[in-house]
């Protein structure tokens, strides 16, 4: 009976900490994107109208993620063709502009409410997941619990951001700013979780 009450209490704290953590993370990331931090490493394209006209003429309604220069492979290339194309990529990149971009054809509707809703749901899920994992540990100190969530945030920030910087040449300032924003978000969630779990033992400590 006592163990059941403790489990219910822990589950309640997980839910509340996950909810408030997700809300706090969403508020922080919203603020971060309105600060210069949210624009670090990003530039507006010069001669934008000319470039957009060229893109529309070339790509039309073919929405997608594009990389250039491409390897020049046709449909269903063989392994040998891929291998041969990769041998020449360094030379093509050395002698041509290179990059990656997401293209949307004209007519896209920017639904801010939907975008913000998806962002909030994502950060709420992140908060619940990291707090659920925290609850499975035997960490019983404020610092230990906070540190666990911060490390989880560092892992999340490293997972894709460094790869994009490494392979696609994303600006170092953008990468550092985005990682910082993510880690601070997890730090805030960690503070909430550590406060919510104080004076309790982890769910697995039984």
Buried (B, 14 or more C-beta within 10 A) or exposed (E): EEEEEBEEEBEEBBBBBBBBBBBBBBBBBBEBEEEEBBEBBEEEEEEEEEEEEEBEEEBEEEEEEBEEBEBEEEEEBEEEBEEBBEEEBEEBBEEEEBEEEEBEEEEEEEEEEEEEEEBBEBBBEBBBEBBBEBBEBEBBEBEBBBBBBBBBBBEBBEEEBEEBBEEEEBEEEBBBBBBBBBBBBBBBBBBBBBBBBEEBEBBEEE
